[in-house]
Structures are given as C-alpha cells and as structure tokens.
C-alpha cells in the first residue's frame, strides 16, 4: 500500500508543461532555441499568456480545442501565441462604455 502512495506523490511532484512534450516546465523556459524563437518571432508560451491574462494554462488548452481565444502557433508539439494575435484578440474583446464628455 505504501508503494502506491509513493507513486502518486512522485507523479504529482513532476510538473509537465501543457505542450505535451513531457519535459518539466522549467526546462522549456531554459531552452535557448525556444527563447530565440520567442524573441525573433515575438511568441508567447502558453504559460506566458496564461500569466498575462490571469487564467490557468488548462483554460488555454480548452479554448484551443474549442477554437476560442487568440490564434496560436504549433511548432512541433509546442504551442505559442504571436504577440500580434494576442493584441488583436484583446481588441476584439473590448467592451465599450458610455462616457460623458
């Protein structure tokens, strides 16, 4: 019985990213090639966007499956969001208010 509990603890301690690559999330952020791609193409990772808009990464996963949220880019199994697409999505979600001039 104790082995089963140990396995559960080990599995929950090893956080993986939502891209499905299976690498620990910290390793993805430290990858120089990915950082270079993000800088050159102005890409945000799912974690970056989730933190920016205040939702869980899993919410972004659900939105992608439902064709909601900002457009995204897949490079291999990794998911990124172009800054321009995020900016456009934000503009589409502006709710005008009545202002007295």
Residue, then its C-alpha position, 0 to 999 in steps of 0.5 A: x500500500x505504501x508503494x502506491x502512495x509513493x507513486x502518486x506523490x512522485x507523479x504529482x511532484x513532476x510538473x509537465x508543461x501543457x505542450x505535451x512534450x513531457x519535459x518539466x516546465x522549467x526546462x522549456x523556459x531554459x531552452x535557448x532555441x525556444x527563447x530565440x524563437x520567442x524573441x525573433x518571432x515575438x511568441x508567447x508560451x502558453x504559460x506566458x499568456x496564461x500569466x498575462x491574462x490571469x487564467x490557468x494554462x488548462x483554460x488555454x488548452x480548452x479554448x484551443x480545442x474549442x477554437x476560442x481565444x487568440x490564434x496560436x502557433x504549433x511548432x512541433x508539439x509546442x504551442x505559442x501565441x504571436x504577440x500580434x494575435x494576442x493584441x488583436x484578440x484583446x481588441x476584439x474583446x473590448x467592451x465599450x462604455x458610455x462616457x460623458x464628455 
